[in-house]
Amino acid sequence: MKIAVMTDSTAYIPEKIREELNIHMVPLSVVFDDTSYREEIDITTEEFYEKLKSYKELPTTSQPSIGYIAEKLEQLAEDYDAVISVHLSSGISGTYQAVLSAGEMVEGIDLYAYDSEASCFVQAFYVYEAVKLSKENKTPEEIIVRLDEMKQSMRAYFMVDDLTNLTRGGRLSNAQAIVGSLLQVKPVLHFVDKLIVPFEKIRTRKKAVNRLIGMLEAEAEKGKDLKVSFIHANDEEAVLALEKDFKQKYPNIETSISYFGPVIGTHLGEKAIGVGWYEK
């Protein structure tokens, strides 16, 4: 059986790597005024954050249409028997559901849609594993079982520098944002039941970042064989420093640097920092 692996743009897998690993992608979009930009295609992450600085209004975001996804699946059906399609949490986007709907419209290919219940590089962890297993000639069912196993140890925590975007975008309640702004809180957030919710409220950025790293190091201290990603919203220098410090303490743990691109960056805002990991 020939299996394709697909994801959406919020996994933020660089184009070069997608081409090398033959990962197929459907893009989400950001909309400035009346102009829609497909992330990773029409607008780069650098262009997005630069553009954001000159806009007073928060851009909106949109998922790929069912028709667009169906067209992509029809193309894949020409060469593949099945597709493993990994997507951002269904609690913050309708993309996963749109993929399921598109799959019902397309014949000649078996769709195995997977809800990562997260986003960004945590989502990419699942994609890379699906690619690896497909090359090992695992069946789609075996791949999904492995992704579920990974989910048991998958963790993702992030802090935002400003709660405004999350509130205006409807990803965090107004009450939580008001309390946060009054106390100058830098909240640590995570996914629970597919939704973004506060994990801890911390008074300063430095303490919030230290809390993220502290949780990661607590897992590393247990001797677990982890894969780790440090994620940033237009603040690569900060996560490079975090990665360097972590690697000095735990040189045998595999790490990577990733980013919050336009769609997720719209909601988290510039300078957000995240850490994701799972046990191999």
C-alpha positions in Angstrom: 0.0 0.0 0.0 1.3 3.4 -1.0 0.7 6.0 1.8 0.9 9.8 1.5 1.4 12.0 4.5 -0.4 15.4 4.6 -0.7 18.1 7.1 -1.7 21.8 7.2 0.5 24.8 7.3 0.4 25.3 11.1 2.8 22.5 11.6 5.3 25.0 10.2 7.5 22.4 8.5 9.9 24.4 6.2 9.3 23.9 2.5 12.7 22.4 1.9 12.0 19.6 4.4 8.4 19.1 3.1 9.9 18.5 -0.4 12.7 16.2 0.9 10.2 14.1 2.9 7.4 14.3 0.4 5.0 15.9 2.9 1.9 17.3 1.3 0.4 20.5 2.8 -2.9 22.4 2.8 -2.5 26.0 3.9 -4.5 28.1 6.3 -4.7 31.8 5.6 -4.4 35.2 7.3 -6.5 38.1 6.1 -5.3 41.7 6.2 -8.2 44.0 5.2 -9.8 42.2 2.3 -6.6 40.4 1.1 -6.1 36.8 2.0 -2.6 35.3 2.2 -2.0 31.6 2.4 0.7 31.1 5.0 3.9 29.4 3.8 2.9 30.2 0.2 1.8 33.8 -0.3 3.4 35.2 2.8 6.4 34.3 4.8 6.6 34.4 8.6 9.1 37.3 8.4 6.8 39.2 6.1 3.8 38.6 8.3 5.4 40.0 11.5 6.7 43.0 9.6 3.2 43.6 8.2 1.6 43.2 11.6 3.6 46.1 12.9 1.8 48.5 10.5 -1.7 47.3 11.2 -3.8 48.6 14.1 -6.5 45.9 13.6 -5.7 42.3 14.2 -5.8 40.2 11.0 -8.3 37.4 10.8 -7.5 33.8 10.0 -9.3 31.2 7.9 -9.1 27.5 7.3 -8.7 25.9 3.8 -12.0 25.3 2.1 -13.5 21.8 1.8 -13.3 22.1 -2.0 -9.6 23.0 -1.9 -8.9 20.0 0.4 -10.9 17.7 -1.8 -9.0 18.8 -4.9 -5.7 18.0 -3.0 -7.0 14.5 -2.1 -8.1 13.9 -5.7 -4.5 14.7 -6.8 -3.1 12.3 -4.2 -5.6 9.6 -5.2 -3.8 9.4 -8.6 -0.6 8.0 -6.9 -1.6 6.8 -3.5 -3.9 4.3 -1.9 -4.2 6.1 1.5 -3.3 9.4 3.2 -2.4 10.1 6.8 -3.5 13.7 7.4 -2.4 15.4 10.6 -4.0 18.7 11.7 -4.1 21.3 14.3 -6.4 20.9 17.2 -10.1 20.7 16.3 -10.8 22.8 19.4 -9.2 25.9 17.8 -9.9 25.4 14.1 -12.4 23.6 11.8 -9.6 22.4 9.5 -9.7 18.8 10.8 -13.4 18.6 10.3 -13.1 20.1 6.8 -10.6 17.4 5.9 -13.0 14.7 7.1 -15.8 16.3 5.0 -13.5 16.5 2.0 -12.6 12.9 2.4 -16.2 11.9 2.1 -16.3 13.6 -1.3 -13.3 11.8 -2.8 -13.1 8.3 -4.1 -10.1 6.1 -4.7 -8.1 7.0 -1.6 -8.6 6.1 2.0 -8.3 9.1 4.4 -7.0 8.7 7.9 -7.3 12.2 9.4 -5.6 12.8 12.7 -6.4 15.5 15.3 -3.1 16.5 16.9 -5.0 18.3 19.6 -2.2 20.8 19.5 -0.4 22.8 16.8 3.0 24.0 15.5 6.0 21.8 15.9 4.2 19.5 18.3 1.9 18.8 15.3 5.0 18.3 13.2 6.3 15.6 15.5 3.3 13.4 14.5 3.9 14.2 10.8 7.6 13.2 10.9 6.6 9.9 12.7 4.0 9.2 10.1 6.6 9.7 7.3 9.1 7.4 9.0 6.5 4.7 9.5 5.1 4.9 6.0 8.7 4.3 4.7 8.8 1.2 6.9 5.7 -0.1 5.1 3.5 0.2 8.2 -0.2 0.1 7.6 -2.3 3.3 8.1 -3.9 1.6 11.1 -0.5 0.8 12.6 0.6 4.4 12.1 -2.5 5.8 13.8 -1.8 3.5 16.8 1.7 4.8 17.1 0.5 8.5 16.9 -1.9 7.7 19.7 1.0 6.3 21.7 3.0 9.4 21.2 0.1 11.6 22.3 0.3 10.0 25.8 3.7 11.7 26.5 3.2 14.7 24.2 3.4 18.1 26.0 3.3 21.7 24.8 3.5 24.8 27.0 3.7 28.4 25.8 3.7 31.9 27.2 2.3 35.0 25.5 3.8 38.4 25.9 0.4 40.1 25.5 -3.1 38.5 26.0 -4.7 41.0 23.6 -4.5 38.8 20.4 -5.8 35.6 22.1 -8.8 37.5 23.5 -9.6 39.4 20.3 -9.3 36.2 18.3 -11.7 34.3 20.6 -9.1 31.8 21.9 -9.2 33.0 25.5 -12.1 34.4 27.4 -12.3 38.2 28.1 -12.5 37.7 31.8 -9.2 35.8 31.8 -7.6 38.5 29.7 -8.8 41.4 31.9 -7.3 39.7 35.0 -4.1 39.0 33.2 -3.7 42.6 31.9 -4.4 44.1 35.3 -1.8 42.0 37.0 0.7 42.3 34.1 0.6 38.5 34.0 2.6 36.5 31.5 0.4 33.4 31.4 1.7 29.9 30.7 -0.8 28.2 28.5 -1.4 24.6 27.3 -3.9 22.5 25.5 -6.6 20.7 27.5 -9.4 18.8 25.7 -8.2 20.4 22.5 -8.6 24.0 23.8 -6.0 26.6 24.8 -6.4 27.2 28.5 -4.3 28.8 31.3 -1.8 26.5 33.0 -0.3 29.0 35.4 -0.4 32.8 35.8 3.1 34.2 36.3 4.0 37.8 36.9 7.0 38.4 34.7 8.2 37.1 31.3 11.5 35.9 32.7 9.7 33.8 35.4 7.2 32.4 32.8 10.0 31.3 30.5 11.9 29.8 33.4 8.7 27.9 34.3 8.5 26.4 30.8 12.2 25.3 30.9 11.7 24.0 34.5 8.9 21.7 33.4 11.0 20.4 30.5 14.1 19.9 32.7 12.0 18.0 35.2 11.2 15.5 32.5 14.8 15.3 31.3 16.0 14.7 34.8 14.0 11.5 34.9 16.3 10.1 32.2 13.6 10.0 29.5 14.7 9.9 25.9 12.9 13.0 24.7 12.5 14.9 21.4 12.2 18.7 22.2 11.3 21.8 20.2 11.8 25.4 21.2 9.3 27.6 19.4 9.2 31.4 19.0 7.1 34.2 17.5 9.7 36.4 15.8 12.2 36.0 18.6 14.6 33.3 17.4 17.5 34.7 19.5 15.6 34.0 22.7 14.9 30.3 21.9 18.5 29.7 20.5 19.7 30.8 23.9 17.3 28.5 25.6 18.3 25.6 23.4 22.0 26.3 24.0 21.6 26.3 27.8 19.4 23.1 27.7 21.9 21.3 25.4 24.8 22.0 27.8 22.9 20.2 30.6 21.4 17.5 28.4 23.6 17.0 25.4 22.1 13.6 24.4 18.5 14.9 24.0 17.5 15.7 20.5 16.3 19.4 20.1 15.1 21.6 17.3 14.0 25.2 16.8 10.7 26.1 15.3 8.4 29.1 15.0 4.8 30.4 15.4 3.9 31.3 11.8 1.2 33.8 10.6 -2.0 32.0 11.6 -0.9 30.9 15.1 1.2 34.1 15.5 -2.0 36.1 14.8 -3.5 34.7 18.0 -0.4 34.4 20.2 1.2 37.7 19.2 4.9 38.6 18.7 7.5 37.4 21.3 5.5 34.3 22.4 7.7 31.4 23.4 6.8 27.7 23.4 8.3 24.4 24.3 7.0 21.0 23.1 8.3 17.5 23.7 7.5 13.8 23.8 9.2 10.6 24.9 10.5 8.6 22.0 
